[in-house]
């Protein structure tokens, strides 16, 4: 097989997790909301922190590179794919439970699902997250937010694992949250479980907010086409989508990658876009917006993998 992880290494992985949760030569386009990405050597789905620690220790001992993937919603995987292991926090890692006003959930739970779970228990504070498509772990990693809300407002504690397989617990003041940023982007610790502190709320008011946010998303965002969400970070005091729109770039495309005609802050996949197409669109948008406004846009989407 083309996979750089040979049969002996696969056999070692199978001693940790069942073979049905180990996929070799796996197209990453199946695992990103952009529907773009080359082949991963091996794609594994742990179901617990214990399995994850064992996988990480095995990978280190075997000198296998590791890439962590949440729900694939804020990611562009390059066309050359990903070498080594991709560890995905999907359904096997998506438990959610309530303890008073606190919710504890696995990193693989989707942010929307956790938001709806909170609402079903009349807990307020996570309404802003109802339409964000990412995983909870990815949302903490990126300090995701919308409609004046962000994860830093509700995250109280995180259980993470070091690349060596050591379990570490973080409290809120240790996470260094900033705009679309957290300590986990710098410290190589892997988020496994998150504790959120919410407030008792009025069920009607919670539902009203969530309905309003959902309506606004559907009206303004290109939810009918694959994308990675907002492509660029918001410049201080400005909006990336507005700058791109005013530069006349709505509808600009390279191959099947296009600046959305509905919301210029999104690059969408019209069907068969490659990562190279998306990078070319991003590069051209940055160049033209800077030439016109002096503002250098910074991508919000996380770019991983290898070019062809």
N, C-alpha and C positions, 0 to 999 in steps of 0.2 A: 504493500500500500504506500501511498505518497506521504502518509502521516509520519512526521519525524519522531513520534512516540512509538517505539517498536512494541512487539507483542509481549516482551518481557516486562516492559514498563506498564502496559495495559493490564497485565496479570496482577501486578502489584496494586494498581488502582482497584481492581475487582475484589481484592481482599478487604477494601475499605468500604466501597459502596457497590450496589448491584449493577450488573452490566447494562441493564436497561436505562440506567441514569448516567451512562458514559457513551457519548456519541463521537465517533471519529470522522475526520474529514467533513465536518459539519458546516454547511453554508450559513454564514452569519446574517445573510439577508433574511433568514427565517426568524431571527431573534432581535431585530431592531425595528422600531416604528418607521424608520426611513425605508425599510425593505431594500437595503443596500449593504454590501459587504462580502468580502472573499471568504475563503475556507479557513476554519479553525482546525488545528491539528486534532485537538480533543476538547469536547464540550461536556462539562460534568455538572451535575445538579446535587449538591449535598442537601440533606434534610435536617441537619442539626449542627450546632456549634461543634460538637464532638467530632462529627464526620469531617467538618471543615478543618479542624486542627490537625487531624490525621492526614488529610490530603496535602495540606501545606507543608507538614513535616516531610512527607514522602517526596513532594516536589523539590524541596530544598536538598534533601539527601541525594536525589536523582538528577539535580541540576536542570530542572525543567522550569522555564519561565512561566509565570502565572499572570493572567489578566482577570480582573473582577468585572462582572457585568450585572447590572440590576435588571430593569425591565426593558433596557435597550431604547429608552425614549429620548435621551439627550445625547445620543452617540452617533458618530459617523465612523463605521468600520471601513478601512481602506481596502482597495481592490485586491491587494496581495494577501489579505487574510491575516490571521493571528497565529504565531508560532507558540508551541507549548500548550498549556492548559488554559481554557476559559472556564472560570468558575461562575456559574449563574445562580443567583438567588431567585428562583422561580416559585412555583406552587409548593414544592416540598418545604419551603422556608417561609411560609406565609401565615403562620398562626397569629391570631389576635385574641387578646383577653382583656377584661376590664377589672380594675380594683378601685372602687370608689370613683374618684374623678381622674384616675390615672389609667391609661391604656398602655399595655405592653404588646409589642408586635414584632414578628420576624422581619428581617430586612427585605424579604421577597414579597411581602404583602404590597399590593398596589396602593398608592396614596389615596385614590378615589374610594377604594374599598374600606380603608381605615376611616376616611371621612364619613362615609355612610354608616359605618359601625358606630362611630361617635354620635351621630345624629339619632340613630335608633335607640341610644341610651340617654338622650336629652343632654348630651355633653357639647358644649360650645367652645369654639376656638380653632376648629379645623375646617370651618366652612369654606375658606378660601381655596382649599385643596381639592374640592370635589371634582374638578375637571382636569386636574394635572395628571397626565397618563403614566408617570414614572412609578418606580418602586419606592417604598418608604426609605430603604437604605440609600438609594440614589438621591432621594430628596434631601436627606440629611447631609450627604456628601456635598451636594451642590447648594445647600441652604435654599432650596426651591421656594418660590413664592408667587403670589398673584393677588391682585385686589387689596393691596396694603397689608397683606398677611405673609408671613414666611415661617419656615420651620424653626428658626431660632426662638420664636415666641412661645413655642409649645414643647420643645424637646427638653427633657429634664436629665436623662441619663442614657448612655449608650454602652452596650457590651460589644467589644471589638476583639479581633484576634491579630496578633503580630505575624509577620511573614514566617517567623519561627514556630508558630502554632501556640503561642502563649496568650491566654485570655486576659484582657485588660478592661477595666470599667472606667468610663469617663463621666464626670458630672458636667452640668451645663457650662460652668465657668471655665472649663478646660477645653472647650471645643472651638474656641477662636472663630466664632461665626462672623462673617462679613457678607457683603453683597455677593451672592452666588459663590460663596466660599466657606470653607471650614478647615479645621486642623487636619482632617482626614485626607485632604488633597496633597498634604505635604509629608505626613508621617507614615505613610504606607500601612496604616492599621486598617483592617477590614471590618466594616460595620456588620454586626450579626443580628443584634436585637436592640430595639429602641423603646424607651419609656417616654410617654407624652403626658404632660399635666394639663388638663382641660378644666372647664368650669361648668357647674350645673347651669343649664339654660332652659329657655322656654321652647318646647318642641316646635310650636308654630313659627316662632321667629327664626329658629335655626333653619327650618325647611324653606321659609320665604327667602332667606339669604342664598341658600344653595340653589334654589330654583332661578333666582335672579342671575347668579354667577354663571350657571349653565346656559341660560338664554343668551347672555352677553357673549359667551364663548362661541356659541353656535352662529350667532349673527356676524361676529367679527373675524373668526379664525377659520383657516382652510382645513376643517376637520375631515373633509371628504377625500383628501389626498395624503399619501404618506409623507411624513416630515419628522424632524427631530425636535419639534416645538420651536420656540423662539431661537433664531439662528445667532443673533448677536446680543451681547449684554447691553443694557440701557446706559448710555453715557450720562454722566451727572447732569441733572436738570433737563434732560432731553429724552426723546424717544427714538430708538433706532429705526423703527418702521416709518416714522414721519420723515426722517432724514433721507431714507432710501427712496420713499415715495416722491419727495420734493426734488430729488435728483433725477427723476424720470425713469426709474429702474423697475417699476412694477411690470411684470411680464417678461423681463429680461431672462434669457435662457442660454444654457450651453447643453447640447444634447437634450436629455429629458429632465435636467435639473433646471428649475425655474423659480425666480422671485415671484411669490404668489401674487396673483392679480387681485386677491381678496384682502390680503394683509401683507404689506411689503417686508415685515419683520420675519417672515417665514420663507425658507427655501423649501420647495416641495418636489417630490418625485412624480413626474407625469406618467411613469410606467416602467421605463427601463434605464433610469439614470444610473451612472456609475459614481463612485466616490470621487473620481477625477473630475467628472462634470461638476459636482457640488463644490469641490475646491476651487475650480475655475470661476464659478459664479461668486463664491465668497471673495476671492481675490479681486475680481473686477468691481464688485460692490464697494469693497474697502477703498480701492484706488479712486473710484469716481466720487464717492461721498467725501473723502478727504480732500480731493482737488476742489470740490465745490464749497465745502463748509469748514475745512480745516480740522474736522473731527475724525480721529482714527477709530473705527469700530473694532471691537474685540469680540471674536466668536464666543458664544456661550456653549455651543455644542462641543462635546468632548471628542477629539479625533484620536482613534487608536488603530493599531495594526500596521501593516507594511504596504508600501506602494508596489505596484507590479514592476 
